[in-house]
Amino acid sequence: MEIHRRMLAQYGQSAVSQRKVYERVERFKSGRTRVTDEGHSGRPSTSRSRKASSPQEYRNQLNDITNALRCKGAV
């Protein structure tokens, strides 16, 4: 698909997947006119994040998350 090829050229690996491009194209073909997300009902997000005040605190937060998820390769 030409749109996805152009997105890859512009954004590289940060581009959305080809499947997402197909989904979005279909939405516009069916009458969607805006690119922003439309509001929806449901439970609001409850996550909260706290900014790290220093690079060391950032590394500590990253290690905490990594350990909580039991991932290897902590900073």
C-alpha positions in Angstrom: 0.0 0.0 0.0 1.4 3.4 -1.1 0.4 5.1 2.1 2.3 2.7 4.3 5.4 2.8 2.0 5.5 6.6 2.4 5.1 6.4 6.1 8.0 3.9 6.3 10.1 6.3 4.2 9.2 9.2 6.5 9.2 7.6 10.0 11.2 4.4 9.6 10.5 1.7 12.2 8.4 4.2 14.2 5.7 4.1 11.5 2.4 2.3 12.3 1.9 -1.2 11.0 0.5 -1.9 7.5 -2.6 -3.4 9.2 -3.2 -0.1 11.1 -2.9 1.8 7.9 -5.5 -0.5 6.3 -7.9 0.0 9.3 -7.6 3.8 9.2 -8.1 3.9 5.4 -11.2 1.9 5.8 -12.5 4.2 8.5 -12.0 7.2 6.2 -13.7 5.4 3.3 -16.7 4.7 5.5 -17.1 8.5 6.3 -14.7 9.4 9.0 -13.6 13.0 8.6 -11.2 13.7 11.5 -7.8 12.3 12.4 -8.2 12.8 16.1 -9.5 10.1 18.4 -13.2 10.4 19.1 -14.4 10.3 22.7 -15.8 7.0 23.9 -17.6 5.7 27.0 -15.9 3.5 29.5 -13.8 3.7 32.5 -11.3 6.5 32.5 -7.6 5.9 32.8 -6.4 5.5 36.4 -2.7 5.3 35.8 -0.5 8.0 37.2 3.2 8.6 36.7 5.6 10.7 38.6 8.4 12.5 36.9 11.9 11.5 38.0 13.8 14.4 39.5 17.2 13.2 38.5 18.8 10.7 36.1 19.5 8.4 39.0 15.9 8.4 40.1 14.9 7.7 36.5 17.2 4.7 36.5 15.8 3.5 39.8 12.2 3.8 38.5 13.2 1.9 35.4 14.8 -0.9 37.5 11.7 -1.1 39.7 9.5 -1.5 36.7 11.8 -4.0 35.1 12.0 -6.0 38.3 8.3 -5.9 38.7 7.8 -7.3 35.2 10.7 -9.8 35.8 12.5 -8.7 32.7 16.2 -9.1 32.1 18.5 -6.3 31.0 17.7 -3.7 33.7 19.6 -0.4 33.4 
